[in-house]
Amino acid sequence: MAGRIRKMESTLEYPIFVLESKLTELQHKLNEIKEWNRIVAPHESNKAMADVRTDTTKLEEDIKNTKSAISVLHNHGAAKNSA
């Protein structure tokens, strides 16, 4: 396993792997917030709901940026391999 990780670190696979792991974590958090919204939100204050909307917006932006970074790394790797 350590050898595989060292090999991944020397290529773009490792940063892509890390970003994909982060993406999965962010999507999981977003799904938890959406579930909370569905179940608990009707009973919460306006302030709490504003905080949740802020959190949701930030997570959605983080997800978008992470997907973009993964795409850039994939494209860079493809260009590097074709050169």
PyMOL Python script that loads the backbone (N, CA, C, O; Angstrom):
from pymol import cmd

cmd.read_pdbstr("""\
ATOM      1  N   MET A   1       0.822  -1.195   0.000  1.00  0.00           N
ATOM      2  CA  MET A   1       0.000   0.000   0.000  1.00  0.00           C
ATOM      3  C   MET A   1       0.866   1.260   0.000  1.00  0.00           C
ATOM      4  O   MET A   1       0.580   2.210  -0.729  1.00  0.00           O
ATOM      5  N   ALA A   2       1.923   1.271   0.815  1.00  0.00           N
ATOM      6  CA  ALA A   2       2.793   2.451   0.880  1.00  0.00           C
ATOM      7  C   ALA A   2       3.428   2.735  -0.475  1.00  0.00           C
ATOM      8  O   ALA A   2       3.574   3.892  -0.870  1.00  0.00           O
ATOM      9  N   GLY A   3       3.810   1.665  -1.193  1.00  0.00           N
ATOM     10  CA  GLY A   3       4.386   1.843  -2.518  1.00  0.00           C
ATOM     11  C   GLY A   3       3.402   2.466  -3.479  1.00  0.00           C
ATOM     12  O   GLY A   3       3.766   3.315  -4.293  1.00  0.00           O
ATOM     13  N   ARG A   4       2.145   2.040  -3.385  1.00  0.00           N
ATOM     14  CA  ARG A   4       1.109   2.592  -4.257  1.00  0.00           C
ATOM     15  C   ARG A   4       0.896   4.076  -3.955  1.00  0.00           C
ATOM     16  O   ARG A   4       0.732   4.886  -4.867  1.00  0.00           O
ATOM     17  N   ILE A   5       0.901   4.421  -2.668  1.00  0.00           N
ATOM     18  CA  ILE A   5       0.722   5.825  -2.295  1.00  0.00           C
ATOM     19  C   ILE A   5       1.899   6.658  -2.791  1.00  0.00           C
ATOM     20  O   ILE A   5       1.701   7.764  -3.294  1.00  0.00           O
ATOM     21  N   ARG A   6       3.114   6.147  -2.657  1.00  0.00           N
ATOM     22  CA  ARG A   6       4.280   6.888  -3.162  1.00  0.00           C
ATOM     23  C   ARG A   6       4.175   7.101  -4.669  1.00  0.00           C
ATOM     24  O   ARG A   6       4.500   8.175  -5.176  1.00  0.00           O
ATOM     25  N   LYS A   7       3.717   6.066  -5.384  1.00  0.00           N
ATOM     26  CA  LYS A   7       3.558   6.195  -6.836  1.00  0.00           C
ATOM     27  C   LYS A   7       2.495   7.247  -7.149  1.00  0.00           C
ATOM     28  O   LYS A   7       2.674   8.074  -8.044  1.00  0.00           O
ATOM     29  N   MET A   8       1.388   7.208  -6.405  1.00  0.00           N
ATOM     30  CA  MET A   8       0.330   8.184  -6.636  1.00  0.00           C
ATOM     31  C   MET A   8       0.818   9.597  -6.345  1.00  0.00           C
ATOM     32  O   MET A   8       0.462  10.533  -7.062  1.00  0.00           O
ATOM     33  N   GLU A   9       1.630   9.764  -5.298  1.00  0.00           N
ATOM     34  CA  GLU A   9       2.126  11.091  -4.950  1.00  0.00           C
ATOM     35  C   GLU A   9       3.006  11.671  -6.045  1.00  0.00           C
ATOM     36  O   GLU A   9       3.084  12.890  -6.197  1.00  0.00           O
ATOM     37  N   SER A  10       3.664  10.818  -6.803  1.00  0.00           N
ATOM     38  CA  SER A  10       4.557  11.314  -7.851  1.00  0.00           C
ATOM     39  C   SER A  10       3.799  11.680  -9.123  1.00  0.00           C
ATOM     40  O   SER A  10       4.392  12.205 -10.065  1.00  0.00           O
ATOM     41  N   THR A  11       2.532  11.416  -9.161  1.00  0.00           N
ATOM     42  CA  THR A  11       1.710  11.762 -10.319  1.00  0.00           C
ATOM     43  C   THR A  11       0.567  12.655  -9.864  1.00  0.00           C
ATOM     44  O   THR A  11       0.519  13.083  -8.710  1.00  0.00           O
ATOM     45  N   LEU A  12      -0.334  12.927 -10.765  1.00  0.00           N
ATOM     46  CA  LEU A  12      -1.505  13.722 -10.405  1.00  0.00           C
ATOM     47  C   LEU A  12      -2.590  12.885  -9.742  1.00  0.00           C
ATOM     48  O   LEU A  12      -3.583  13.431  -9.260  1.00  0.00           O
ATOM     49  N   GLU A  13      -2.413  11.563  -9.710  1.00  0.00           N
ATOM     50  CA  GLU A  13      -3.437  10.714  -9.110  1.00  0.00           C
ATOM     51  C   GLU A  13      -3.683  11.076  -7.651  1.00  0.00           C
ATOM     52  O   GLU A  13      -4.828  11.088  -7.199  1.00  0.00           O
ATOM     53  N   TYR A  14      -2.612  11.371  -6.911  1.00  0.00           N
ATOM     54  CA  TYR A  14      -2.768  11.632  -5.483  1.00  0.00           C
ATOM     55  C   TYR A  14      -3.611  12.879  -5.215  1.00  0.00           C
ATOM     56  O   TYR A  14      -4.555  12.805  -4.430  1.00  0.00           O
ATOM     57  N   PRO A  15      -3.303  14.043  -5.847  1.00  0.00           N
ATOM     58  CA  PRO A  15      -4.154  15.203  -5.587  1.00  0.00           C
ATOM     59  C   PRO A  15      -5.595  14.983  -6.045  1.00  0.00           C
ATOM     60  O   PRO A  15      -6.528  15.477  -5.413  1.00  0.00           O
ATOM     61  N   ILE A  16      -5.779  14.254  -7.125  1.00  0.00           N
ATOM     62  CA  ILE A  16      -7.135  13.955  -7.586  1.00  0.00           C
ATOM     63  C   ILE A  16      -7.843  13.087  -6.561  1.00  0.00           C
ATOM     64  O   ILE A  16      -9.010  13.321  -6.248  1.00  0.00           O
ATOM     65  N   PHE A  17      -7.143  12.080  -6.034  1.00  0.00           N
ATOM     66  CA  PHE A  17      -7.704  11.199  -5.012  1.00  0.00           C
ATOM     67  C   PHE A  17      -8.123  12.004  -3.783  1.00  0.00           C
ATOM     68  O   PHE A  17      -9.211  11.801  -3.243  1.00  0.00           O
ATOM     69  N   VAL A  18      -7.261  12.913  -3.347  1.00  0.00           N
ATOM     70  CA  VAL A  18      -7.559  13.735  -2.169  1.00  0.00           C
ATOM     71  C   VAL A  18      -8.775  14.620  -2.436  1.00  0.00           C
ATOM     72  O   VAL A  18      -9.662  14.730  -1.589  1.00  0.00           O
ATOM     73  N   LEU A  19      -8.818  15.245  -3.603  1.00  0.00           N
ATOM     74  CA  LEU A  19      -9.950  16.108  -3.937  1.00  0.00           C
ATOM     75  C   LEU A  19     -11.246  15.321  -4.070  1.00  0.00           C
ATOM     76  O   LEU A  19     -12.302  15.794  -3.650  1.00  0.00           O
ATOM     77  N   GLU A  20     -11.180  14.129  -4.648  1.00  0.00           N
ATOM     78  CA  GLU A  20     -12.385  13.307  -4.763  1.00  0.00           C
ATOM     79  C   GLU A  20     -12.881  12.883  -3.385  1.00  0.00           C
ATOM     80  O   GLU A  20     -14.089  12.803  -3.159  1.00  0.00           O
ATOM     81  N   SER A  21     -11.963  12.613  -2.468  1.00  0.00           N
ATOM     82  CA  SER A  21     -12.353  12.283  -1.093  1.00  0.00           C
ATOM     83  C   SER A  21     -13.021  13.484  -0.429  1.00  0.00           C
ATOM     84  O   SER A  21     -14.031  13.342   0.260  1.00  0.00           O
ATOM     85  N   LYS A  22     -12.445  14.667  -0.646  1.00  0.00           N
ATOM     86  CA  LYS A  22     -13.026  15.890  -0.093  1.00  0.00           C
ATOM     87  C   LYS A  22     -14.406  16.130  -0.693  1.00  0.00           C
ATOM     88  O   LYS A  22     -15.337  16.515   0.015  1.00  0.00           O
ATOM     89  N   LEU A  23     -14.538  15.904  -1.992  1.00  0.00           N
ATOM     90  CA  LEU A  23     -15.813  16.097  -2.667  1.00  0.00           C
ATOM     91  C   LEU A  23     -16.885  15.193  -2.065  1.00  0.00           C
ATOM     92  O   LEU A  23     -18.007  15.634  -1.814  1.00  0.00           O
ATOM     93  N   THR A  24     -16.541  13.940  -1.836  1.00  0.00           N
ATOM     94  CA  THR A  24     -17.488  13.001  -1.227  1.00  0.00           C
ATOM     95  C   THR A  24     -17.914  13.492   0.150  1.00  0.00           C
ATOM     96  O   THR A  24     -19.094  13.434   0.498  1.00  0.00           O
ATOM     97  N   GLU A  25     -16.956  13.973   0.928  1.00  0.00           N
ATOM     98  CA  GLU A  25     -17.253  14.477   2.272  1.00  0.00           C
ATOM     99  C   GLU A  25     -18.169  15.700   2.209  1.00  0.00           C
ATOM    100  O   GLU A  25     -19.125  15.800   2.978  1.00  0.00           O
ATOM    101  N   LEU A  26     -17.883  16.622   1.304  1.00  0.00           N
ATOM    102  CA  LEU A  26     -18.711  17.821   1.158  1.00  0.00           C
ATOM    103  C   LEU A  26     -20.131  17.470   0.731  1.00  0.00           C
ATOM    104  O   LEU A  26     -21.099  18.032   1.244  1.00  0.00           O
ATOM    105  N   GLN A  27     -20.248  16.538  -0.213  1.00  0.00           N
ATOM    106  CA  GLN A  27     -21.579  16.135  -0.673  1.00  0.00           C
ATOM    107  C   GLN A  27     -22.362  15.469   0.453  1.00  0.00           C
ATOM    108  O   GLN A  27     -23.573  15.659   0.568  1.00  0.00           O
ATOM    109  N   HIS A  28     -21.675  14.693   1.279  1.00  0.00           N
ATOM    110  CA  HIS A  28     -22.325  14.046   2.419  1.00  0.00           C
ATOM    111  C   HIS A  28     -22.841  15.101   3.404  1.00  0.00           C
ATOM    112  O   HIS A  28     -23.970  15.003   3.884  1.00  0.00           O
ATOM    113  N   LYS A  29     -22.020  16.104   3.702  1.00  0.00           N
ATOM    114  CA  LYS A  29     -22.436  17.174   4.612  1.00  0.00           C
ATOM    115  C   LYS A  29     -23.632  17.930   4.048  1.00  0.00           C
ATOM    116  O   LYS A  29     -24.571  18.250   4.777  1.00  0.00           O
ATOM    117  N   LEU A  30     -23.598  18.215   2.746  1.00  0.00           N
ATOM    118  CA  LEU A  30     -24.702  18.925   2.112  1.00  0.00           C
ATOM    119  C   LEU A  30     -25.983  18.106   2.203  1.00  0.00           C
ATOM    120  O   LEU A  30     -27.049  18.655   2.485  1.00  0.00           O
ATOM    121  N   ASN A  31     -25.893  16.811   1.968  1.00  0.00           N
ATOM    122  CA  ASN A  31     -27.070  15.947   2.080  1.00  0.00           C
ATOM    123  C   ASN A  31     -27.609  15.927   3.504  1.00  0.00           C
ATOM    124  O   ASN A  31     -28.824  15.899   3.701  1.00  0.00           O
ATOM    125  N   GLU A  32     -26.723  15.940   4.502  1.00  0.00           N
ATOM    126  CA  GLU A  32     -27.166  15.979   5.897  1.00  0.00           C
ATOM    127  C   GLU A  32     -27.923  17.270   6.188  1.00  0.00           C
ATOM    128  O   GLU A  32     -28.953  17.254   6.862  1.00  0.00           O
ATOM    129  N   ILE A  33     -27.409  18.391   5.677  1.00  0.00           N
ATOM    130  CA  ILE A  33     -28.081  19.670   5.896  1.00  0.00           C
ATOM    131  C   ILE A  33     -29.436  19.687   5.199  1.00  0.00           C
ATOM    132  O   ILE A  33     -30.416  20.176   5.761  1.00  0.00           O
ATOM    133  N   LYS A  34     -29.497  19.164   3.995  1.00  0.00           N
ATOM    134  CA  LYS A  34     -30.775  19.120   3.276  1.00  0.00           C
ATOM    135  C   LYS A  34     -31.786  18.251   4.021  1.00  0.00           C
ATOM    136  O   LYS A  34     -32.968  18.587   4.084  1.00  0.00           O
ATOM    137  N   GLU A  35     -31.325  17.141   4.580  1.00  0.00           N
ATOM    138  CA  GLU A  35     -32.214  16.276   5.362  1.00  0.00           C
ATOM    139  C   GLU A  35     -32.682  17.016   6.612  1.00  0.00           C
ATOM    140  O   GLU A  35     -33.858  16.945   6.970  1.00  0.00           O
ATOM    141  N   TRP A  36     -31.774  17.721   7.272  1.00  0.00           N
ATOM    142  CA  TRP A  36     -32.131  18.510   8.448  1.00  0.00           C
ATOM    143  C   TRP A  36     -33.178  19.550   8.058  1.00  0.00           C
ATOM    144  O   TRP A  36     -34.155  19.753   8.779  1.00  0.00           O
ATOM    145  N   ASN A  37     -32.970  20.209   6.914  1.00  0.00           N
ATOM    146  CA  ASN A  37     -33.937  21.201   6.429  1.00  0.00           C
ATOM    147  C   ASN A  37     -35.320  20.597   6.270  1.00  0.00           C
ATOM    148  O   ASN A  37     -36.327  21.203   6.639  1.00  0.00           O
ATOM    149  N   ARG A  38     -35.351  19.411   5.725  1.00  0.00           N
ATOM    150  CA  ARG A  38     -36.631  18.757   5.458  1.00  0.00           C
ATOM    151  C   ARG A  38     -37.362  18.405   6.753  1.00  0.00           C
ATOM    152  O   ARG A  38     -38.580  18.563   6.841  1.00  0.00           O
ATOM    153  N   ILE A  39     -36.627  17.931   7.752  1.00  0.00           N
ATOM    154  CA  ILE A  39     -37.253  17.425   8.970  1.00  0.00           C
ATOM    155  C   ILE A  39     -37.411  18.501  10.043  1.00  0.00           C
ATOM    156  O   ILE A  39     -38.490  18.649  10.616  1.00  0.00           O
ATOM    157  N   VAL A  40     -36.354  19.242  10.315  1.00  0.00           N
ATOM    158  CA  VAL A  40     -36.319  20.135  11.466  1.00  0.00           C
ATOM    159  C   VAL A  40     -36.642  21.578  11.115  1.00  0.00           C
ATOM    160  O   VAL A  40     -37.204  22.300  11.938  1.00  0.00           O
ATOM    161  N   ALA A  41     -36.307  22.000   9.940  1.00  0.00           N
ATOM    162  CA  ALA A  41     -36.403  23.409   9.560  1.00  0.00           C
ATOM    163  C   ALA A  41     -37.750  24.065   9.848  1.00  0.00           C
ATOM    164  O   ALA A  41     -37.770  25.210  10.298  1.00  0.00           O
ATOM    165  N   PRO A  42     -38.865  23.400   9.612  1.00  0.00           N
ATOM    166  CA  PRO A  42     -40.139  24.082   9.870  1.00  0.00           C
ATOM    167  C   PRO A  42     -40.311  24.542  11.325  1.00  0.00           C
ATOM    168  O   PRO A  42     -41.153  25.395  11.609  1.00  0.00           O
ATOM    169  N   HIS A  43     -39.527  23.986  12.234  1.00  0.00           N
ATOM    170  CA  HIS A  43     -39.661  24.310  13.650  1.00  0.00           C
ATOM    171  C   HIS A  43     -38.562  25.250  14.146  1.00  0.00           C
ATOM    172  O   HIS A  43     -38.501  25.552  15.337  1.00  0.00           O
ATOM    173  N   GLU A  44     -37.708  25.707  13.261  1.00  0.00           N
ATOM    174  CA  GLU A  44     -36.568  26.544  13.647  1.00  0.00           C
ATOM    175  C   GLU A  44     -36.859  28.024  13.420  1.00  0.00           C
ATOM    176  O   GLU A  44     -37.777  28.385  12.684  1.00  0.00           O
ATOM    177  N   SER A  45     -36.065  28.867  14.062  1.00  0.00           N
ATOM    178  CA  SER A  45     -36.205  30.316  13.937  1.00  0.00           C
ATOM    179  C   SER A  45     -35.662  30.796  12.591  1.00  0.00           C
ATOM    180  O   SER A  45     -34.963  30.070  11.884  1.00  0.00           O
ATOM    181  N   ASN A  46     -36.005  32.031  12.263  1.00  0.00           N
ATOM    182  CA  ASN A  46     -35.504  32.626  11.015  1.00  0.00           C
ATOM    183  C   ASN A  46     -33.989  32.736  11.031  1.00  0.00           C
ATOM    184  O   ASN A  46     -33.343  32.531  10.003  1.00  0.00           O
ATOM    185  N   LYS A  47     -33.409  33.058  12.190  1.00  0.00           N
ATOM    186  CA  LYS A  47     -31.945  33.168  12.313  1.00  0.00           C
ATOM    187  C   LYS A  47     -31.290  31.826  12.025  1.00  0.00           C
ATOM    188  O   LYS A  47     -30.307  31.758  11.287  1.00  0.00           O
ATOM    189  N   ALA A  48     -31.826  30.766  12.602  1.00  0.00           N
ATOM    190  CA  ALA A  48     -31.262  29.431  12.366  1.00  0.00           C
ATOM    191  C   ALA A  48     -31.365  29.066  10.895  1.00  0.00           C
ATOM    192  O   ALA A  48     -30.437  28.481  10.335  1.00  0.00           O
ATOM    193  N   MET A  49     -32.462  29.399  10.272  1.00  0.00           N
ATOM    194  CA  MET A  49     -32.644  29.076   8.859  1.00  0.00           C
ATOM    195  C   MET A  49     -31.693  29.893   7.984  1.00  0.00           C
ATOM    196  O   MET A  49     -31.185  29.386   6.983  1.00  0.00           O
ATOM    197  N   ALA A  50     -31.450  31.142   8.350  1.00  0.00           N
ATOM    198  CA  ALA A  50     -30.495  31.960   7.596  1.00  0.00           C
ATOM    199  C   ALA A  50     -29.096  31.361   7.703  1.00  0.00           C
ATOM    200  O   ALA A  50     -28.352  31.333   6.723  1.00  0.00           O
ATOM    201  N   ASP A  51     -28.742  30.881   8.895  1.00  0.00           N
ATOM    202  CA  ASP A  51     -27.439  30.229   9.079  1.00  0.00           C
ATOM    203  C   ASP A  51     -27.329  28.979   8.223  1.00  0.00           C
ATOM    204  O   ASP A  51     -26.282  28.716   7.632  1.00  0.00           O
ATOM    205  N   VAL A  52     -28.405  28.211   8.155  1.00  0.00           N
ATOM    206  CA  VAL A  52     -28.406  26.983   7.356  1.00  0.00           C
ATOM    207  C   VAL A  52     -28.268  27.319   5.875  1.00  0.00           C
ATOM    208  O   VAL A  52     -27.528  26.651   5.153  1.00  0.00           O
ATOM    209  N   ARG A  53     -28.972  28.344   5.423  1.00  0.00           N
ATOM    210  CA  ARG A  53     -28.854  28.754   4.016  1.00  0.00           C
ATOM    211  C   ARG A  53     -27.426  29.188   3.697  1.00  0.00           C
ATOM    212  O   ARG A  53     -26.901  28.877   2.628  1.00  0.00           O
ATOM    213  N   THR A  54     -26.803  29.907   4.626  1.00  0.00           N
ATOM    214  CA  THR A  54     -25.408  30.322   4.435  1.00  0.00           C
ATOM    215  C   THR A  54     -24.499  29.109   4.350  1.00  0.00           C
ATOM    216  O   THR A  54     -23.642  29.030   3.470  1.00  0.00           O
ATOM    217  N   ASP A  55     -24.684  28.157   5.269  1.00  0.00           N
ATOM    218  CA  ASP A  55     -23.879  26.930   5.257  1.00  0.00           C
ATOM    219  C   ASP A  55     -24.083  26.155   3.962  1.00  0.00           C
ATOM    220  O   ASP A  55     -23.123  25.666   3.367  1.00  0.00           O
ATOM    221  N   THR A  56     -25.326  26.047   3.530  1.00  0.00           N
ATOM    222  CA  THR A  56     -25.649  25.313   2.311  1.00  0.00           C
ATOM    223  C   THR A  56     -24.998  25.975   1.099  1.00  0.00           C
ATOM    224  O   THR A  56     -24.420  25.298   0.249  1.00  0.00           O
ATOM    225  N   THR A  57     -25.095  27.286   1.026  1.00  0.00           N
ATOM    226  CA  THR A  57     -24.492  28.019  -0.089  1.00  0.00           C
ATOM    227  C   THR A  57     -22.982  27.827  -0.113  1.00  0.00           C
ATOM    228  O   THR A  57     -22.400  27.621  -1.178  1.00  0.00           O
ATOM    229  N   LYS A  58     -22.343  27.895   1.055  1.00  0.00           N
ATOM    230  CA  LYS A  58     -20.894  27.707   1.126  1.00  0.00           C
ATOM    231  C   LYS A  58     -20.514  26.288   0.699  1.00  0.00           C
ATOM    232  O   LYS A  58     -19.552  26.105  -0.047  1.00  0.00           O
ATOM    233  N   LEU A  59     -21.253  25.292   1.162  1.00  0.00           N
ATOM    234  CA  LEU A  59     -20.961  23.913   0.767  1.00  0.00           C
ATOM    235  C   LEU A  59     -21.134  23.722  -0.733  1.00  0.00           C
ATOM    236  O   LEU A  59     -20.307  23.075  -1.375  1.00  0.00           O
ATOM    237  N   GLU A  60     -22.200  24.279  -1.295  1.00  0.00           N
ATOM    238  CA  GLU A  60     -22.419  24.157  -2.733  1.00  0.00           C
ATOM    239  C   GLU A  60     -21.283  24.815  -3.516  1.00  0.00           C
ATOM    240  O   GLU A  60     -20.855  24.295  -4.547  1.00  0.00           O
ATOM    241  N   GLU A  61     -20.797  25.951  -3.031  1.00  0.00           N
ATOM    242  CA  GLU A  61     -19.665  26.631  -3.681  1.00  0.00           C
ATOM    243  C   GLU A  61     -18.394  25.791  -3.551  1.00  0.00           C
ATOM    244  O   GLU A  61     -17.632  25.667  -4.510  1.00  0.00           O
ATOM    245  N   ASP A  62     -18.163  25.214  -2.368  1.00  0.00           N
ATOM    246  CA  ASP A  62     -16.996  24.342  -2.169  1.00  0.00           C
ATOM    247  C   ASP A  62     -17.055  23.125  -3.088  1.00  0.00           C
ATOM    248  O   ASP A  62     -16.037  22.713  -3.644  1.00  0.00           O
ATOM    249  N   ILE A  63     -18.241  22.553  -3.244  1.00  0.00           N
ATOM    250  CA  ILE A  63     -18.413  21.393  -4.125  1.00  0.00           C
ATOM    251  C   ILE A  63     -18.103  21.786  -5.567  1.00  0.00           C
ATOM    252  O   ILE A  63     -17.400  21.067  -6.276  1.00  0.00           O
ATOM    253  N   LYS A  64     -18.634  22.931  -5.992  1.00  0.00           N
ATOM    254  CA  LYS A  64     -18.384  23.409  -7.359  1.00  0.00           C
ATOM    255  C   LYS A  64     -16.890  23.634  -7.590  1.00  0.00           C
ATOM    256  O   LYS A  64     -16.352  23.235  -8.623  1.00  0.00           O
ATOM    257  N   ASN A  65     -16.220  24.273  -6.630  1.00  0.00           N
ATOM    258  CA  ASN A  65     -14.783  24.546  -6.767  1.00  0.00           C
ATOM    259  C   ASN A  65     -13.959  23.261  -6.754  1.00  0.00           C
ATOM    260  O   ASN A  65     -12.974  23.146  -7.483  1.00  0.00           O
ATOM    261  N   THR A  66     -14.358  22.305  -5.934  1.00  0.00           N
ATOM    262  CA  THR A  66     -13.636  21.034  -5.868  1.00  0.00           C
ATOM    263  C   THR A  66     -13.787  20.271  -7.177  1.00  0.00           C
ATOM    264  O   THR A  66     -12.816  19.711  -7.686  1.00  0.00           O
ATOM    265  N   LYS A  67     -15.000  20.245  -7.725  1.00  0.00           N
ATOM    266  CA  LYS A  67     -15.211  19.588  -9.017  1.00  0.00           C
ATOM    267  C   LYS A  67     -14.380  20.260 -10.105  1.00  0.00           C
ATOM    268  O   LYS A  67     -13.819  19.589 -10.971  1.00  0.00           O
ATOM    269  N   SER A  68     -14.304  21.578 -10.055  1.00  0.00           N
ATOM    270  CA  SER A  68     -13.508  22.320 -11.033  1.00  0.00           C
ATOM    271  C   SER A  68     -12.028  21.969 -10.907  1.00  0.00           C
ATOM    272  O   SER A  68     -11.346  21.777 -11.913  1.00  0.00           O
ATOM    273  N   ALA A  69     -11.534  21.885  -9.676  1.00  0.00           N
ATOM    274  CA  ALA A  69     -10.122  21.539  -9.457  1.00  0.00           C
ATOM    275  C   ALA A  69      -9.819  20.133  -9.960  1.00  0.00           C
ATOM    276  O   ALA A  69      -8.769  19.899 -10.559  1.00  0.00           O
ATOM    277  N   ILE A  70     -10.732  19.201  -9.719  1.00  0.00           N
ATOM    278  CA  ILE A  70     -10.549  17.828 -10.206  1.00  0.00           C
ATOM    279  C   ILE A  70     -10.494  17.825 -11.729  1.00  0.00           C
ATOM    280  O   ILE A  70      -9.655  17.151 -12.327  1.00  0.00           O
ATOM    281  N   SER A  71     -11.389  18.580 -12.348  1.00  0.00           N
ATOM    282  CA  SER A  71     -11.420  18.660 -13.807  1.00  0.00           C
ATOM    283  C   SER A  71     -10.119  19.237 -14.358  1.00  0.00           C
ATOM    284  O   SER A  71      -9.581  18.736 -15.346  1.00  0.00           O
ATOM    285  N   VAL A  72      -9.620  20.284 -13.723  1.00  0.00           N
ATOM    286  CA  VAL A  72      -8.359  20.895 -14.167  1.00  0.00           C
ATOM    287  C   VAL A  72      -7.224  19.884 -14.069  1.00  0.00           C
ATOM    288  O   VAL A  72      -6.417  19.766 -14.990  1.00  0.00           O
ATOM    289  N   LEU A  73      -7.157  19.152 -12.951  1.00  0.00           N
ATOM    290  CA  LEU A  73      -6.092  18.161 -12.786  1.00  0.00           C
ATOM    291  C   LEU A  73      -6.210  17.038 -13.815  1.00  0.00           C
ATOM    292  O   LEU A  73      -5.207  16.588 -14.370  1.00  0.00           O
ATOM    293  N   HIS A  74      -7.443  16.589 -14.067  1.00  0.00           N
ATOM    294  CA  HIS A  74      -7.631  15.558 -15.094  1.00  0.00           C
ATOM    295  C   HIS A  74      -7.167  16.073 -16.457  1.00  0.00           C
ATOM    296  O   HIS A  74      -6.472  15.368 -17.188  1.00  0.00           O
ATOM    297  N   ASN A  75      -7.553  17.300 -16.792  1.00  0.00           N
ATOM    298  CA  ASN A  75      -7.157  17.878 -18.081  1.00  0.00           C
ATOM    299  C   ASN A  75      -5.651  18.075 -18.159  1.00  0.00           C
ATOM    300  O   ASN A  75      -5.051  17.837 -19.207  1.00  0.00           O
ATOM    301  N   HIS A  76      -5.036  18.504 -17.072  1.00  0.00           N
ATOM    302  CA  HIS A  76      -3.581  18.689 -17.042  1.00  0.00           C
ATOM    303  C   HIS A  76      -2.878  17.348 -17.230  1.00  0.00           C
ATOM    304  O   HIS A  76      -1.894  17.246 -17.963  1.00  0.00           O
ATOM    305  N   GLY A  77      -3.398  16.320 -16.556  1.00  0.00           N
ATOM    306  CA  GLY A  77      -2.818  14.980 -16.689  1.00  0.00           C
ATOM    307  C   GLY A  77      -2.953  14.448 -18.099  1.00  0.00           C
ATOM    308  O   GLY A  77      -2.031  13.821 -18.620  1.00  0.00           O
ATOM    309  N   ALA A  78      -4.105  14.694 -18.727  1.00  0.00           N
ATOM    310  CA  ALA A  78      -4.317  14.234 -20.098  1.00  0.00           C
ATOM    311  C   ALA A  78      -3.379  14.967 -21.051  1.00  0.00           C
ATOM    312  O   ALA A  78      -2.818  14.361 -21.964  1.00  0.00           O
ATOM    313  N   ALA A  79      -3.210  16.270 -20.840  1.00  0.00           N
ATOM    314  CA  ALA A  79      -2.307  17.045 -21.701  1.00  0.00           C
ATOM    315  C   ALA A  79      -0.861  16.607 -21.492  1.00  0.00           C
ATOM    316  O   ALA A  79      -0.088  16.512 -22.445  1.00  0.00           O
ATOM    317  N   LYS A  80      -0.507  16.343 -20.244  1.00  0.00           N
ATOM    318  CA  LYS A  80       0.861  15.918 -19.929  1.00  0.00           C
ATOM    319  C   LYS A  80       1.155  14.548 -20.552  1.00  0.00           C
ATOM    320  O   LYS A  80       2.250  14.314 -21.065  1.00  0.00           O
ATOM    321  N   ASN A  81       0.171  13.653 -20.502  1.00  0.00           N
ATOM    322  CA  ASN A  81       0.353  12.312 -21.060  1.00  0.00           C
ATOM    323  C   ASN A  81       0.420  12.321 -22.581  1.00  0.00           C
ATOM    324  O   ASN A  81       1.066  11.457 -23.174  1.00  0.00           O
ATOM    325  N   SER A  82      -0.238  13.286 -23.220  1.00  0.00           N
ATOM    326  CA  SER A  82      -0.227  13.321 -24.681  1.00  0.00           C
ATOM    327  C   SER A  82       1.000  14.050 -25.225  1.00  0.00           C
ATOM    328  O   SER A  82       1.301  13.973 -26.416  1.00  0.00           O
ATOM    329  N   ALA A  83       1.699  14.753 -24.347  1.00  0.00           N
ATOM    330  CA  ALA A  83       2.881  15.512 -24.799  1.00  0.00           C
ATOM    331  C   ALA A  83       4.091  14.630 -24.959  1.00  0.00           C
ATOM    332  O   ALA A  83       5.161  15.111 -25.331  1.00  0.00           O
TER     333      ALA A  83
END
""", "prot")
cmd.dss("prot")
cmd.show_as("cartoon", "prot")
cmd.util.cbc("prot")
cmd.orient("prot")
